[in-house]
Amino acid sequence: MWLKTAALNLAIGVGLGAFGAHGLQGFADPYAIEIWHTATLYLFVHALGLLAIGVLNATTQYRISLPAYLLQAGIVIFSGTLYAMALGAPKWLGMITPIGGTLMIMGWLTLTFGTLHKQGSTTLPKTKPIK
């Protein structure tokens, strides 16, 4: 699932990047073009992170889900609000953008410090009794 999600994000990133490089010229001011580029950069970087998670899920016995969901939600909120503002949406939408960035950070931290779960594992780890 995450390989396909990453590939879709990357395809969207190419399309939106090309639109920002060519379609916004003469329509948007320099600030709008700058935030468009920022949105595209973050979309690409985090889509590559999703790609790595998808590869890990496909090639190992572990399943990584929560970090991927957090990264995807961050992409949608962070990049989405920046794209919308670049196209003329109200500037107050920028107050929502940090929520997306926070979700991205949480995704990376969850990947760093989270617990990996083996696919098909339903048993709890054995613990030693307290004496």
C-alpha positions in Angstrom: 0.0 0.0 0.0 2.7 2.5 0.9 4.7 1.9 -2.3 1.6 2.8 -4.3 0.9 5.8 -2.0 4.5 7.0 -2.4 4.4 6.6 -6.1 1.2 8.5 -6.4 2.6 11.3 -4.2 5.7 11.5 -6.4 3.7 11.6 -9.6 1.6 14.4 -8.1 4.8 16.2 -7.0 6.1 16.1 -10.6 2.9 17.5 -12.0 2.6 20.2 -9.4 6.3 21.1 -9.6 5.9 21.5 -13.4 2.8 23.6 -13.0 4.6 25.8 -10.4 7.6 26.2 -12.8 5.5 27.0 -15.9 1.8 27.6 -15.1 2.2 30.1 -12.3 4.5 32.4 -14.2 2.6 35.7 -14.8 -0.2 34.6 -12.6 1.3 34.4 -9.1 3.6 36.8 -7.3 7.1 35.8 -6.2 5.9 34.9 -2.7 3.2 32.6 -4.0 5.8 30.9 -6.3 8.2 30.5 -3.3 5.6 28.8 -1.1 4.6 26.6 -4.1 8.2 25.5 -4.3 8.3 24.8 -0.6 5.2 22.7 -0.8 6.6 20.7 -3.6 9.9 20.2 -1.9 8.2 18.9 1.3 5.9 16.7 -0.8 8.9 15.1 -2.6 11.0 14.6 0.6 8.2 13.0 2.5 7.0 10.9 -0.4 10.5 9.5 -0.6 10.2 8.7 3.1 6.9 6.8 2.3 8.7 5.0 -0.5 11.4 3.8 1.9 8.7 2.7 4.4 7.0 0.8 1.5 10.2 -0.9 0.6 10.8 -1.9 4.2 7.3 -3.3 4.5 7.7 -5.2 1.2 11.1 -6.7 1.9 11.2 -7.4 5.6 9.1 -9.2 8.1 8.2 -5.9 9.9 5.2 -3.6 9.2 5.5 0.1 9.7 2.1 1.8 9.6 1.8 4.7 12.1 4.8 6.7 10.8 3.5 6.4 7.3 0.0 7.6 8.2 1.5 10.5 10.0 3.7 11.4 7.1 0.9 11.2 4.6 -1.4 13.3 6.7 1.4 15.8 7.1 1.9 15.9 3.3 -1.8 16.6 2.7 -2.1 19.3 5.3 1.3 21.0 5.0 1.7 21.0 1.2 -2.0 21.3 0.6 -2.4 24.5 2.6 0.6 26.0 0.9 -0.6 25.1 -2.6 -4.0 26.6 -1.7 -2.5 29.8 -0.5 -0.3 30.1 -3.5 -3.4 29.9 -5.7 -5.2 32.6 -3.7 -6.8 31.0 -0.7 -7.0 33.2 2.4 -3.8 33.7 4.3 -5.3 32.5 7.5 -5.0 29.0 6.1 -1.4 29.4 6.9 -2.3 28.9 10.6 -3.2 25.3 9.7 0.1 24.6 7.8 2.2 24.0 11.0 -0.2 21.1 11.9 1.0 19.3 8.8 4.6 20.0 9.7 4.0 18.7 13.2 2.5 15.5 11.8 5.6 15.1 9.6 7.9 15.5 12.6 5.8 13.1 14.6 6.0 10.6 11.7 9.8 10.7 11.7 10.0 10.5 15.5 7.6 7.6 15.6 9.7 5.8 13.0 12.8 6.6 15.1 11.5 5.6 18.5 8.5 3.4 17.7 8.2 -0.3 18.0 8.4 -2.5 14.9 5.8 -5.2 14.6 6.4 -8.5 12.9 3.9 -9.4 10.2 1.4 -12.0 11.5 2.7 -11.7 15.1 -0.2 -11.8 17.5 1.5 -13.0 20.6 2.9 -10.7 23.3 6.6 -10.9 24.2 7.4 -13.1 27.2 8.3 -11.3 30.3 10.1 -12.5 33.4 8.0 -12.6 36.6 8.7 -10.0 39.2 10.1 -11.4 42.4 
